[in-house]
Every structure is written in C-alpha cells, then in structure tokens.
Amino acid sequence: MAAIVKTDFNFSGQTDKYVGKVRDVYNIKDEYLVMVVSDRISAFDVVLPEGIPYKGQVLNQIAAKFLDETTDILPNWKIAVPDPMVTVGHKCEPFKVEMVIRGYLSGHAWREYKAGKRTICGVEMPEGMVENQKFPEPIITPTSKAAEGHDEDISKEEIIASGLVGREDYEKLEEYTKAIFKRGTEIAAKMGLILVDTKYEFGKKDGVIYLMDEIHTPDSSRYFYAEGYEDRLAKGEKQKQLSKEFVREWLMANGFQGQEGQKVPEMTPEIVNGITERYIELYENITGEKFYKGDCKGSEDMTEEEILARIEDNVSKCLAGLE
C-alpha cells in the first residue's frame, strides 16, 4: 500500500504553499486553498518517520462529512472535495487560537489533573474526578497556535488581554464551539460512540467567521465506545477508544514522548498496517459507511506516482471550474 508523505504540485494560479505536520496547503490567488491531506502522522508535535496508507483519505472524508452536517450552525471554508485526499475551499484569515473542548477528563487534561492541577486554561476542574469521567458540563481549554513546536494552553482572559482575539469574536467562537460539539456528540451517540474531546479552528473572510480545517476526525478528536463505558469507568479500566491516542500510548510504552534525546520506536510494516486498520475502523464507525480505498476500482493497487497524478488531475479540473 502506497503512502503519500510529500507533495510538490504547481497548480494554475498558485502563489505559495504551506507544509504542516499532516497537510500540504496550496494558496490559489489568495482566494482559495487546496488542502492535500497527506498520509503523514504526527504525535507529541513530531512527524513520525513512516506514512500511514489511507490515513489522509480517512481524515479528509470524515472532515468533509461533518463540515456538511454543521452548515446550519455557521459557514465553513469547504467548496469541494475533488479527490479523496483533497478539499478545496475559501482562504480565510485564521484566528491564532485553537478551540479545544472537553466533555470528559481524558488525555492532556487527565495528565494535568493527575499531576495535581485543578485548573486548566483558567477553567476549574472539580475535585474527586477519575480518568475518563464526564465533566458536569463540557469545558473549553483553548491553545495558542504555535508556528513551530508545541501549542500552549492559554486562558480566555489571556487570549483577550493579549489581543490574540477580541472579546466579541472570542465569545462567538465559544458559542460556535459548544454548538458544533453538541452536534458531534449527538451524531456520535447514534453510532454508539462518545465524542470525548476535540478541537476546532476558525477564521474570518469578509468580516464573517468561518469554520476551517478538519473537524471530528481521529486526529482532532477522541472517541470512546459507548457500550461498556460505565462498567469500565467503575472498574478503573481503560476505555475502548477510537482516536489517535492509541498511537501516543504505543509511543509512550516504547519510551517516546517527543522530548529531546528520545528516539521514535521502529514502525514496522505490522505497526503501520495496524494503524491504517484503526483509522479505517474509526471511519466506518463514526460515519456508518463502508470505507472504499481510493476513488475507483483498483485504487488500492495504485503506486505513489499514480496517486499523485490522480490528485493533480482532479484538483486542476476543480480549479478550472472555479475560474
């Protein structure tokens, strides 16, 4: 199975290109963005050495589905999905914060709680909670978006005082964040899943706030299986989950947390294939749809060169239609 870890396209009207941890974003005339979701995988803000086949397609198609299912809450940047690995959309001016919302005490929040902290991003967490317990109400724990390295926890008041986001806009972002999370929670529940926590990115275009990037994917969200959740919680057992946390746990178990001097453990073909299978499992569970590899029969046998040619052709046709 081929994995796409690098792209180098030159589309008509292209002005520049941004390479993120997972996405390659092509700026078209400062009006549109072509977001190619690669098969790169990151954890602890480090891009791991091996790509994960079909991971980009899984993320792109889940995000597209949830963008479509939240358009009644606010507009979003998506215009078209011309290729399984690509979304084309409006170029917006991004807010310099990520809106993280947590319904349960898990992941980073649990690690902080376990270390004795009872406040995260200026938000008080109740005493006496256990790992993976539901909060009385979802809490918003934003992070400042770092150009490089780790995003940093930051409070609402710090965001406003520093001028990262104005008070009026920030309070609107909070309102949208809660509404989208509620929608995602309802959809997940219908599929027998619990949306534990997630993050959203927003931007502005022509004075209007848009939802950007990906939403409710396993890279940006954590899901538990609802069946057995209460029993596992009562017994203090790990929850059965669908998210990228299993990758972080594998790395931690092998002595890697992204710290200086630590080495990424060997990603054998068995490890890589196992991660692919988990991403496909998430896709099928959260969407209720069968996952089809690629965009046509035989796509699972395409070489890296053939996949890149397919993407270039599909995107070029899409952009021609926008002119």
LUMNUVO-415127 format. One record per atom (N, C-alpha, C): residue in three letters; x, y, z. Coordinates in steps of 0.02 Angstrom, whole numbers, padded with zeros to 5 digits, always signed. Example, Ala and Ser with C-alpha at 12.3 -4.5 7.8 and 13.67 -1.06 7.14 Angstrom:
BEGIN
ALA+00660-00284+00390/ALA+00615-00225+00390/ALA+00660-00165+00390/SER+00642-00112+00354/SER+00684-00053+00357/SER+00645+00002+00394/
***
This chain:
BEGIN
MET+00042-00059+00000/MET+00000+00000+00000/MET+00044+00062+00000/ALA+00031+00108-00046/ALA+00071+00168-00052/ALA+00047+00221-00002/ALA+00093+00257+00027/ALA+00077+00312+00073/ALA+00104+00377+00043/ILE+00064+00430+00043/ILE+00085+00494+00016/ILE+00110+00537+00073/VAL+00175+00548+00076/VAL+00204+00588+00131/VAL+00232+00655+00107/LYS+00233+00665+00040/LYS+00259+00728+00014/LYS+00223+00744-00052/THR+00206+00808-00061/THR+00178+00829-00124/THR+00216+00891-00148/ASP+00217+00901-00213/ASP+00252+00959-00241/ASP+00217+00979-00306/PHE+00155+01002-00299/PHE+00116+01021-00357/PHE+00128+01094-00375/ASN+00111+01111-00437/ASN+00113+01181-00459/ASN+00048+01194-00498/PHE-00004+01212-00460/PHE-00069+01222-00489/PHE-00075+01291-00522/SER-00122+01298-00568/SER-00135+01362-00600/SER-00156+01413-00548/GLY-00124+01471-00548/GLY-00140+01524-00501/GLY-00108+01516-00433/GLN-00067+01465-00424/GLN-00036+01453-00359/GLN+00013+01508-00340/THR+00005+01535-00280/THR+00050+01589-00258/THR+00101+01565-00206/ASP+00081+01518-00164/ASP+00129+01490-00115/ASP+00102+01425-00088/LYS+00142+01393-00045/LYS+00124+01328-00018/LYS+00147+01325+00055/TYR+00104+01296+00097/TYR+00121+01287+00168/TYR+00120+01213+00183/VAL+00174+01189+00215/VAL+00178+01119+00234/VAL+00170+01113+00310/GLY+00115+01083+00331/GLY+00103+01072+00402/GLY+00126+01003+00423/LYS+00107+00983+00483/LYS+00126+00917+00507/LYS+00095+00862+00462/VAL+00033+00873+00442/VAL-00003+00823+00403/VAL-00026+00850+00335/ARG-00042+00914+00332/ARG-00072+00943+00271/ARG-00023+00985+00231/ASP-00028+00979+00165/ASP+00006+01024+00119/ASP-00048+01070+00091/VAL-00040+01135+00103/VAL-00093+01183+00085/VAL-00067+01230+00030/TYR-00101+01230-00027/TYR-00082+01270-00084/TYR-00128+01331-00089/ASN-00098+01390-00091/ASN-00135+01453-00095/ASN-00146+01469-00169/ILE-00209+01477-00188/ILE-00226+01492-00257/ILE-00253+01563-00262/LYS-00212+01608-00288/LYS-00232+01678-00300/LYS-00254+01714-00236/ASP-00232+01690-00178/ASP-00253+01720-00114/ASP-00329+01719-00105/GLU-00362+01674-00142/GLU-00435+01670-00139/GLU-00458+01601-00117/TYR-00422+01550-00141/TYR-00441+01481-00125/TYR-00380+01444-00094/LEU-00396+01392-00056/LEU-00344+01347-00031/LEU-00357+01276-00056/VAL-00304+01243-00077/VAL-00307+01173-00094/VAL-00272+01136-00037/MET-00310+01099+00003/MET-00282+01064+00060/MET-00275+00990+00044/VAL-00213+00969+00035/VAL-00198+00898+00023/VAL-00184+00865+00090/VAL-00226+00818+00110/VAL-00216+00785+00174/VAL-00171+00724+00162/SER-00109+00730+00181/SER-00059+00678+00167/SER-00070+00618+00214/ASP-00029+00567+00205/ASP-00030+00509+00249/ASP+00022+00514+00304/ARG+00051+00575+00313/ARG+00096+00584+00369/ARG+00057+00578+00434/ILE+00091+00558+00487/ILE+00059+00553+00553/ILE+00104+00586+00604/SER+00075+00626+00648/SER+00114+00660+00699/SER+00087+00641+00768/ALA+00131+00644+00817/ALA+00113+00634+00887/ALA+00164+00672+00929/PHE+00140+00702+00983/PHE+00183+00744+01025/PHE+00218+00798+00983/ASP+00182+00823+00933/ASP+00207+00876+00889/ASP+00268+00855+00849/VAL+00276+00790+00839/VAL+00331+00763+00798/VAL+00300+00722+00741/VAL+00324+00735+00679/VAL+00301+00695+00622/VAL+00340+00629+00624/LEU+00304+00574+00626/LEU+00336+00509+00631/LEU+00365+00489+00563/PRO+00415+00444+00564/PRO+00454+00430+00502/PRO+00417+00392+00448/GLU+00363+00357+00465/GLU+00327+00318+00415/GLU+00257+00346+00403/GLY+00236+00347+00339/GLY+00168+00367+00323/GLY+00120+00310+00335/ILE+00056+00328+00343/ILE+00004+00278+00356/ILE-00044+00276+00296/PRO-00041+00224+00254/PRO-00084+00221+00195/PRO-00158+00233+00212/TYR-00190+00274+00172/TYR-00262+00291+00175/TYR-00280+00336+00234/LYS-00233+00353+00276/LYS-00248+00397+00332/LYS-00273+00465+00307/GLY-00240+00492+00256/GLY-00260+00557+00229/GLY-00331+00555+00203/GLN-00348+00502+00168/GLN-00416+00495+00140/GLN-00467+00491+00197/VAL-00452+00452+00248/VAL-00497+00446+00305/VAL-00511+00514+00336/LEU-00457+00551+00351/LEU-00465+00617+00383/LEU-00505+00664+00338/ASN-00487+00666+00275/ASN-00519+00713+00228/ASN-00594+00699+00221/GLN-00611+00635+00215/GLN-00681+00619+00203/GLN-00724+00625+00266/ILE-00696+00611+00324/ILE-00734+00622+00386/ILE-00745+00696+00396/ALA-00693+00736+00387/ALA-00699+00809+00396/ALA-00751+00838+00348/ALA-00750+00815+00285/ALA-00798+00840+00236/ALA-00870+00825+00257/LYS-00880+00765+00283/LYS-00947+00744+00305/LYS-00972+00789+00361/PHE-00929+00801+00411/PHE-00951+00841+00469/PHE-00955+00915+00453/LEU-00915+00938+00406/LEU-00923+01008+00384/LEU-00992+01016+00353/ASP-01012+00967+00312/ASP-01078+00971+00280/ASP-01134+00968+00332/GLU-01123+00933+00387/GLU-01176+00923+00437/GLU-01178+00978+00490/THR-01137+01030+00482/THR-01138+01085+00530/THR-01149+01153+00496/THR-01168+01152+00432/THR-01175+01216+00396/THR-01232+01259+00422/ASP-01279+01228+00458/ASP-01334+01267+00487/ASP-01312+01306+00549/ILE-01254+01287+00577/ILE-01228+01321+00637/ILE-01186+01382+00617/LEU-01142+01373+00569/LEU-01103+01428+00541/LEU-01074+01407+00474/PRO-01055+01456+00432/PRO-01024+01438+00367/PRO-00956+01406+00378/ASN-00934+01366+00331/ASN-00866+01338+00334/ASN-00830+01348+00268/TRP-00766+01333+00269/TRP-00721+01351+00214/TRP-00728+01305+00153/LYS-00759+01246+00161/LYS-00760+01196+00108/LYS-00802+01217+00047/ILE-00773+01209-00012/ILE-00808+01220-00075/ILE-00820+01152-00110/ALA-00768+01111-00114/ALA-00773+01047-00149/ALA-00721+00997-00123/VAL-00736+00933-00135/VAL-00688+00879-00120/VAL-00674+00844-00187/PRO-00627+00871-00226/PRO-00616+00844-00293/PRO-00579+00777-00294/ASP-00547+00760-00238/ASP-00508+00698-00233/ASP-00517+00671-00163/PRO-00514+00605-00152/PRO-00521+00578-00085/PRO-00474+00609-00033/MET-00417+00634-00055/MET-00368+00662-00009/MET-00366+00738-00009/VAL-00413+00771-00043/VAL-00408+00843-00052/VAL-00474+00879-00040/THR-00470+00935-00005/THR-00526+00982-00001/THR-00504+01049-00029/VAL-00546+01080-00069/VAL-00534+01147-00095/VAL-00584+01193-00062/GLY-00559+01250-00037/GLY-00605+01295-00001/GLY-00582+01367-00001/HIS-00621+01407+00035/HIS-00607+01479+00040/HIS-00544+01491+00083/LYS-00505+01540+00062/LYS-00448+01561+00103/LYS-00474+01611+00155/CYS-00465+01596+00218/CYS-00487+01640+00272/CYS-00426+01662+00312/GLU-00435+01716+00350/GLU-00382+01738+00396/GLU-00393+01701+00462/PRO-00348+01654+00480/PRO-00361+01613+00539/PRO-00352+01650+00605/PHE-00394+01633+00653/PHE-00383+01656+00721/PHE-00323+01618+00749/LYS-00283+01652+00791/LYS-00221+01622+00815/LYS-00230+01580+00878/VAL-00289+01549+00883/VAL-00303+01503+00938/VAL-00339+01442+00910/GLU-00330+01385+00944/GLU-00370+01326+00929/GLU-00419+01318+00986/MET-00482+01306+00969/MET-00534+01298+01019/MET-00541+01224+01037/VAL-00513+01206+01095/VAL-00517+01137+01119/VAL-00575+01131+01167/ILE-00618+01082+01158/ILE-00675+01072+01203/ILE-00674+01000+01228/ARG-00685+00992+01293/ARG-00679+00926+01325/ARG-00744+00910+01362/GLY-00772+00853+01346/GLY-00831+00829+01382/GLY-00813+00781+01439/TYR-00751+00755+01436/TYR-00728+00704+01483/TYR-00656+00718+01504/LEU-00637+00694+01563/LEU-00570+00705+01590/LEU-00523+00652+01561/SER-00494+00667+01504/SER-00451+00619+01469/SER-00390+00654+01440/GLY-00343+00614+01416/GLY-00285+00641+01380/GLY-00246+00693+01419/HIS-00232+00749+01386/HIS-00192+00803+01416/HIS-00223+00828+01481/ALA-00289+00836+01481/ALA-00323+00862+01541/ALA-00313+00814+01600/TRP-00318+00748+01586/TRP-00308+00699+01639/TRP-00235+00700+01663/ARG-00188+00706+01618/ARG-00118+00708+01638/ARG-00105+00768+01684/GLU-00136+00825+01669/GLU-00129+00884+01712/GLU-00163+00872+01779/TYR-00222+00843+01778/TYR-00261+00829+01838/TYR-00223+00780+01884/LYS-00196+00729+01853/LYS-00159+00677+01890/LYS-00097+00707+01924/ALA-00069+00759+01892/ALA-00010+00792+01921/ALA-00029+00841+01977/GLY-00093+00845+01992/GLY-00115+00886+02048/GLY-00147+00952+02030/LYS-00149+00968+01966/LYS-00179+01032+01945/LYS-00256+01026+01943/ARG-00289+01079+01964/ARG-00362+01080+01963/ARG-00389+01137+01920/THR-00343+01172+01887/THR-00362+01225+01840/THR-00326+01213+01775/ILE-00361+01217+01720/ILE-00330+01211+01654/ILE-00359+01266+01610/CYS-00314+01307+01582/CYS-00335+01363+01540/CYS-00384+01410+01576/GLY-00373+01417+01641/GLY-00415+01461+01680/GLY-00482+01431+01700/VAL-00493+01367+01683/VAL-00556+01333+01698/VAL-00546+01286+01757/GLU-00589+01292+01807/GLU-00585+01249+01866/GLU-00612+01179+01850/MET-00576+01128+01873/MET-00600+01059+01867/MET-00619+01033+01936/PRO-00676+00999+01942/PRO-00699+00976+02008/PRO-00649+00928+02042/GLU-00649+00929+02108/GLU-00609+00880+02146/GLU-00641+00811+02140/GLY-00600+00760+02153/GLY-00625+00692+02159/GLY-00643+00657+02095/MET-00621+00683+02038/MET-00637+00651+01975/MET-00587+00595+01960/VAL-00607+00549+01917/VAL-00563+00495+01896/VAL-00554+00499+01820/GLU-00503+00465+01795/GLU-00489+00467+01724/GLU-00549+00445+01682/ASN-00563+00484+01630/ASN-00617+00470+01581/ASN-00687+00483+01608/GLN-00692+00515+01667/GLN-00757+00533+01694/GLN-00785+00594+01656/LYS-00851+00596+01649/LYS-00883+00651+01614/LYS-00884+00714+01657/PHE-00868+00771+01627/PHE-00873+00834+01663/PHE-00947+00852+01671/PRO-00965+00889+01724/PRO-01035+00911+01731/PRO-01059+00948+01669/GLU-01016+00988+01640/GLU-01029+01023+01577/GLU-00964+01023+01537/PRO-00967+01020+01470/PRO-00904+01024+01431/PRO-00865+01087+01448/ILE-00799+01082+01450/ILE-00757+01140+01464/ILE-00716+01157+01402/ILE-00704+01221+01391/ILE-00664+01245+01335/ILE-00595+01262+01360/THR-00544+01229+01331/THR-00474+01239+01353/THR-00432+01256+01291/PRO-00433+01320+01271/PRO-00400+01339+01208/PRO-00324+01334+01212/THR-00294+01331+01153/THR-00221+01335+01148/THR-00203+01389+01098/SER-00145+01420+01110/SER-00119+01468+01061/SER-00085+01428+01006/LYS-00095+01448+00944/LYS-00066+01412+00888/LYS+00006+01432+00878/ALA+00051+01384+00887/ALA+00122+01398+00879/ALA+00141+01387+00806/ALA+00184+01433+00779/ALA+00208+01424+00711/ALA+00251+01361+00707/GLU+00288+01349+00761/GLU+00329+01288+00765/GLU+00326+01262+00836/GLY+00334+01196+00844/GLY+00336+01167+00910/GLY+00267+01159+00941/HIS+00265+01158+01007/HIS+00204+01142+01043/HIS+00156+01201+01047/ASP+00091+01186+01038/ASP+00039+01235+01053/ASP+00037+01241+01130/GLU+00020+01300+01155/GLU+00021+01312+01227/GLU-00049+01324+01254/ASP-00063+01294+01312/ASP-00126+01309+01346/ASP-00130+01383+01361/ILE-00190+01412+01355/ILE-00199+01483+01367/ILE-00271+01494+01390/SER-00282+01543+01434/SER-00350+01555+01459/SER-00386+01605+01415/LYS-00451+01607+01422/LYS-00493+01656+01386/LYS-00469+01726+01399/GLU-00458+01743+01463/GLU-00438+01811+01479/GLU-00369+01828+01451/GLU-00324+01780+01450/GLU-00257+01791+01421/GLU-00262+01803+01346/ILE-00306+01766+01313/ILE-00316+01775+01241/ILE-00341+01845+01226/ILE-00390+01868+01264/ILE-00419+01934+01253/ILE-00370+01990+01272/ALA-00337+01982+01330/ALA-00290+02033+01354/ALA-00231+02042+01308/SER-00209+01986+01277/SER-00151+01989+01233/SER-00169+02013+01162/GLY-00233+02018+01149/GLY-00255+02041+01083/GLY-00255+01986+01030/LEU-00246+01923+01051/LEU-00248+01868+01002/LEU-00316+01866+00967/VAL-00369+01875+01007/VAL-00437+01877+00981/VAL-00475+01928+01023/GLY-00515+01970+00991/GLY-00556+02018+01027/GLY-00610+01983+01067/ARG-00636+02016+01119/ARG-00685+01985+01163/ARG-00748+01963+01125/GLU-00774+02006+01083/GLU-00836+01991+01047/GLU-00827+01930+01002/ASP-00771+01928+00965/ASP-00758+01871+00921/ASP-00747+01808+00963/TYR-00709+01815+01018/TYR-00693+01755+01058/TYR-00757+01724+01087/GLU-00801+01766+01111/GLU-00863+01739+01140/GLU-00906+01706+01086/LYS-00901+01730+01025/LYS-00936+01698+00969/LYS-00903+01630+00955/LEU-00837+01627+00958/LEU-00802+01564+00947/LEU-00822+01512+01000/GLU-00829+01535+01062/GLU-00852+01490+01116/GLU-00922+01463+01101/GLU-00965+01508+01079/GLU-01034+01488+01063/GLU-01036+01437+01007/TYR-00997+01449+00954/TYR-00994+01402+00898/TYR-00964+01336+00920/THR-00911+01339+00961/THR-00877+01278+00984/THR-00925+01233+01021/LYS-00964+01261+01066/LYS-01012+01221+01105/LYS-01066+01191+01060/ALA-01089+01230+01011/ALA-01142+01207+00966/ALA-01118+01150+00921/ILE-01057+01158+00894/ILE-01030+01105+00849/ILE-01016+01041+00889/PHE-00990+01050+00950/PHE-00975+00992+00993/PHE-01040+00955+01011/LYS-01092+00993+01024/LYS-01157+00963+01039/LYS-01182+00922+00979/ARG-01175+00950+00920/ARG-01196+00915+00859/ARG-01154+00851+00850/GLY-01088+00857+00858/GLY-01044+00799+00851/GLY-01060+00745+00902/THR-01077+00766+00963/THR-01095+00719+01017/THR-01158+00681+00999/GLU-01207+00717+00971/GLU-01271+00685+00952/GLU-01260+00634+00895/ILE-01220+00653+00846/ILE-01207+00608+00790/ILE-01169+00546+00814/ALA-01119+00557+00857/ALA-01079+00501+00883/ALA-01124+00453+00922/ALA-01169+00481+00962/ALA-01213+00439+01004/ALA-01255+00392+00961/LYS-01278+00417+00903/LYS-01318+00375+00857/LYS-01277+00316+00831/MET-01210+00325+00830/MET-01166+00272+00805/MET-01137+00230+00861/GLY-01162+00240+00923/GLY-01137+00201+00979/GLY-01069+00225+01005/LEU-01054+00288+00992/LEU-00990+00316+01013/LEU-01001+00376+01059/ILE-00949+00393+01096/ILE-00947+00452+01138/ILE-00893+00498+01110/LEU-00911+00560+01092/LEU-00862+00610+01073/LEU-00833+00639+01137/VAL-00772+00622+01152/VAL-00741+00639+01217/VAL-00715+00710+01218/ASP-00674+00727+01169/ASP-00647+00794+01163/ASP-00626+00806+01091/THR-00617+00869+01074/THR-00600+00885+01004/THR-00573+00956+01002/LYS-00551+00977+00942/LYS-00528+01046+00934/LYS-00553+01072+00867/TYR-00565+01137+00866/TYR-00589+01171+00806/TYR-00545+01231+00791/GLU-00540+01246+00726/GLU-00506+01307+00704/GLU-00555+01350+00665/PHE-00549+01415+00676/PHE-00593+01463+00644/PHE-00553+01518+00610/GLY-00584+01550+00561/GLY-00553+01606+00528/GLY-00606+01655+00506/LYS-00584+01710+00476/LYS-00630+01761+00452/LYS-00620+01775+00378/LYS-00674+01786+00343/LYS-00671+01809+00274/LYS-00727+01859+00264/ASP-00709+01918+00240/ASP-00758+01972+00229/ASP-00798+01986+00292/GLY-00764+01984+00350/GLY-00796+02000+00413/GLY-00839+01945+00443/VAL-00842+01887+00409/VAL-00884+01832+00432/VAL-00839+01776+00460/ILE-00860+01747+00517/ILE-00822+01692+00547/ILE-00839+01626+00511/TYR-00787+01590+00492/TYR-00794+01526+00457/TYR-00761+01471+00500/LEU-00791+01412+00497/LEU-00759+01352+00525/LEU-00709+01327+00473/MET-00648+01311+00495/MET-00595+01293+00449/MET-00568+01223+00463/ASP-00525+01201+00418/ASP-00483+01142+00429/ASP-00526+01079+00437/GLU-00507+01034+00482/GLU-00541+00971+00491/GLU-00584+00974+00554/ILE-00637+00933+00556/ILE-00675+00926+00618/ILE-00695+00854+00629/HIS-00693+00833+00692/HIS-00718+00768+00715/HIS-00681+00709+00682/THR-00618+00719+00665/THR-00577+00664+00639/THR-00538+00633+00696/PRO-00509+00573+00686/PRO-00470+00542+00740/PRO-00406+00580+00755/ASP-00384+00626+00712/ASP-00326+00666+00728/ASP-00344+00726+00772/SER-00406+00749+00768/SER-00425+00808+00806/SER-00472+00792+00863/SER-00493+00729+00869/SER-00545+00710+00917/SER-00529+00644+00949/ARG-00562+00632+01005/ARG-00556+00568+01040/ARG-00627+00539+01047/TYR-00634+00476+01030/TYR-00699+00442+01037/TYR-00691+00381+01082/PHE-00742+00368+01123/PHE-00748+00305+01160/PHE-00807+00266+01131/TYR-00805+00200+01138/TYR-00865+00160+01125/TYR-00911+00169+01185/ALA-00975+00184+01170/ALA-01023+00195+01224/ALA-01038+00130+01262/GLU-01043+00075+01225/GLU-01058+00011+01258/GLU-01002-00008+01305/GLY-01018-00018+01368/GLY-00968-00039+01417/GLY-00931+00019+01450/TYR-00946+00081+01429/TYR-00911+00139+01456/TYR-00918+00143+01532/GLU-00980+00140+01557/GLU-00992+00147+01629/GLU-00959+00091+01668/ASP-00963+00031+01642/ASP-00933-00027+01676/ASP-00857-00020+01681/ARG-00826+00000+01625/ARG-00753+00009+01626/ARG-00733+00066+01673/LEU-00773+00119+01674/LEU-00759+00176+01718/LEU-00761+00154+01791/ALA-00813+00117+01809/ALA-00822+00094+01878/ALA-00765+00048+01900/LYS-00738+00009+01853/LYS-00684-00038+01869/LYS-00614-00006+01863/GLY-00613+00057+01841/GLY-00548+00090+01832/GLY-00508+00062+01773/GLU-00544+00033+01725/GLU-00511+00005+01666/GLU-00505+00056+01611/LYS-00458+00044+01565/LYS-00451+00088+01507/LYS-00513+00084+01464/GLN-00532+00141+01434/GLN-00590+00141+01389/GLN-00570+00114+01321/LYS-00617+00082+01288/LYS-00607+00060+01219/LYS-00619+00122+01176/GLN-00568+00143+01140/GLN-00574+00207+01106/GLN-00553+00204+01033/LEU-00578+00253+00997/LEU-00559+00264+00927/LEU-00532+00335+00922/SER-00467+00341+00920/SER-00435+00406+00914/SER-00361+00393+00901/LYS-00324+00448+00894/LYS-00252+00441+00885/LYS-00217+00426+00951/GLU-00253+00426+01006/GLU-00222+00414+01071/GLU-00187+00347+01073/PHE-00212+00297+01036/PHE-00179+00231+01036/PHE-00108+00236+01008/VAL-00097+00284+00962/VAL-00029+00294+00935/VAL+00015+00325+00989/ARG-00011+00375+01024/ARG+00027+00407+01079/ARG+00044+00355+01132/GLU-00005+00312+01149/GLU+00007+00262+01201/GLU+00061+00213+01179/TRP+00060+00193+01115/TRP+00112+00148+01090/TRP+00180+00181+01094/LEU+00184+00245+01076/LEU+00247+00281+01080/LEU+00271+00286+01152/MET+00226+00304+01198/MET+00246+00311+01269/MET+00269+00244+01297/ALA+00235+00191+01278/ALA+00254+00124+01302/ALA+00324+00104+01278/ASN+00345+00136+01223/ASN+00411+00122+01194/ASN+00460+00179+01207/GLY+00446+00220+01258/GLY+00494+00270+01282/GLY+00498+00334+01242/PHE+00445+00352+01207/PHE+00447+00414+01167/PHE+00388+00459+01183/GLN+00404+00522+01202/GLN+00353+00573+01213/GLN+00372+00639+01180/GLY+00415+00635+01129/GLY+00434+00695+01092/GLY+00486+00738+01126/GLN+00516+00712+01179/GLN+00565+00751+01216/GLN+00635+00743+01186/GLU+00676+00792+01199/GLU+00744+00793+01171/GLU+00782+00730+01192/GLY+00816+00700+01143/GLY+00856+00641+01156/GLY+00818+00576+01149/GLN+00751+00579+01144/GLN+00712+00518+01136/GLN+00707+00499+01062/LYS+00705+00435+01049/LYS+00704+00409+00981/LYS+00636+00376+00967/VAL+00608+00391+00908/VAL+00545+00359+00888/VAL+00557+00284+00879/PRO+00516+00242+00911/PRO+00524+00169+00903/PRO+00514+00148+00831/GLU+00541+00090+00813/GLU+00535+00066+00744/GLU+00462+00055+00725/MET+00443+00084+00669/MET+00375+00074+00643/MET+00377+00019+00591/THR+00367-00042+00613/THR+00370-00100+00568/THR+00309-00099+00522/PRO+00311-00138+00467/PRO+00252-00142+00423/PRO+00190-00164+00462/GLU+00199-00207+00512/GLU+00142-00231+00551/GLU+00112-00173+00591/ILE+00154-00130+00620/ILE+00131-00072+00658/ILE+00094-00024+00611/VAL+00124-00010+00553/VAL+00094+00036+00505/VAL+00027+00010+00481/ASN+00023-00054+00462/ASN-00040-00082+00439/ASN-00093-00082+00493/GLY-00071-00094+00555/GLY-00117-00092+00611/GLY-00147-00023+00621/ILE-00106+00029+00612/ILE-00132+00098+00619/ILE-00181+00113+00563/THR-00165+00091+00501/THR-00212+00100+00445/THR-00279+00069+00462/GLU-00278+00008+00488/GLU-00340-00027+00504/GLU-00380+00009+00557/ARG-00346+00039+00606/ARG-00381+00076+00658/ARG-00414+00139+00630/TYR-00380+00172+00583/TYR-00409+00232+00553/TYR-00471+00214+00511/ILE-00467+00159+00474/ILE-00525+00137+00435/ILE-00582+00117+00481/GLU-00566+00084+00536/GLU-00617+00066+00586/GLU-00653+00128+00612/LEU-00615+00179+00627/LEU-00645+00242+00650/LEU-00692+00270+00597/TYR-00668+00272+00535/TYR-00709+00299+00480/TYR-00777+00263+00477/GLU-00774+00197+00476/GLU-00835+00158+00467/GLU-00881+00164+00527/ASN-00852+00169+00587/ASN-00893+00175+00647/ASN-00925+00244+00654/ILE-00889+00297+00640/ILE-00916+00363+00650/ILE-00962+00385+00594/THR-00949+00361+00532/THR-00992+00381+00476/THR-01048+00331+00463/GLY-01040+00268+00485/GLY-01089+00217+00470/GLY-01086+00195+00397/GLU-01032+00213+00363/GLU-01024+00197+00292/GLU-00962+00153+00282/LYS-00964+00112+00230/LYS-00905+00071+00214/LYS-00851+00116+00185/PHE-00789+00102+00203/PHE-00732+00141+00176/PHE-00708+00108+00111/TYR-00702+00148+00059/TYR-00676+00125-00005/TYR-00608+00156-00017/LYS-00559+00115-00027/LYS-00491+00140-00036/LYS-00483+00173-00104/GLY-00465+00237-00103/GLY-00458+00274-00166/GLY-00525+00294-00193/ASP-00525+00316-00256/ASP-00587+00342-00285/ASP-00615+00299-00342/CYS-00586+00240-00352/CYS-00612+00197-00406/CYS-00587+00126-00394/LYS-00616+00080-00431/LYS-00597+00009-00425/LYS-00523+00001-00441/GLY-00489-00036-00398/GLY-00417-00048-00410/GLY-00373+00006-00380/SER-00404+00057-00347/SER-00363+00112-00319/SER-00315+00088-00265/GLU-00335+00033-00231/GLU-00291+00008-00178/GLU-00225-00017-00205/ASP-00221-00028-00270/ASP-00159-00053-00300/ASP-00118+00003-00333/MET-00140+00066-00326/MET-00105+00122-00359/MET-00038+00135-00327/THR+00011+00153-00368/THR+00077+00172-00343/THR+00074+00244-00317/GLU+00126+00264-00283/GLU+00130+00333-00259/GLU+00125+00382-00318/GLU+00160+00367-00372/GLU+00160+00411-00431/GLU+00089+00417-00461/GLU+00054+00361-00463/GLU-00014+00361-00491/GLU-00063+00401-00447/ILE-00055+00394-00381/ILE-00098+00432-00336/ILE-00085+00507-00343/LEU-00022+00527-00346/LEU-00005+00598-00355/LEU-00032+00625-00421/ALA-00028+00585-00474/ALA-00054+00606-00539/ALA-00130+00614-00536/ARG-00163+00568-00501/ARG-00236+00571-00492/ARG-00256+00636-00456/ILE-00220+00651-00401/ILE-00234+00712-00362/ILE-00226+00774-00406/GLU-00170+00777-00442/GLU-00156+00836-00483/GLU-00210+00846-00536/ASP-00231+00792-00568/ASP-00283+00796-00620/ASP-00350+00818-00590/ASN-00369+00787-00534/ASN-00433+00804-00503/ASN-00436+00876-00479/VAL-00382+00900-00448/VAL-00380+00968-00422/VAL-00379+01018-00479/SER-00341+01005-00531/SER-00336+01051-00588/SER-00405+01060-00620/LYS-00443+01006-00627/LYS-00510+01011-00655/LYS-00556+01052-00610/CYS-00549+01043-00545/CYS-00590+01080-00497/CYS-00575+01155-00501/LEU-00511+01173-00501/LEU-00491+01243-00503/LEU-00514+01276-00568/ALA-00510+01239-00623/ALA-00533+01266-00687/ALA-00607+01285-00683/GLY-00645+01245-00645/GLY-00716+01259-00638/GLY-00732+01319-00594/LEU-00683+01341-00554/LEU-00693+01398-00510/LEU-00675+01464-00543/GLU-00642+01461-00601/GLU-00620+01522-00635/GLU-00678+01559-00668/
***
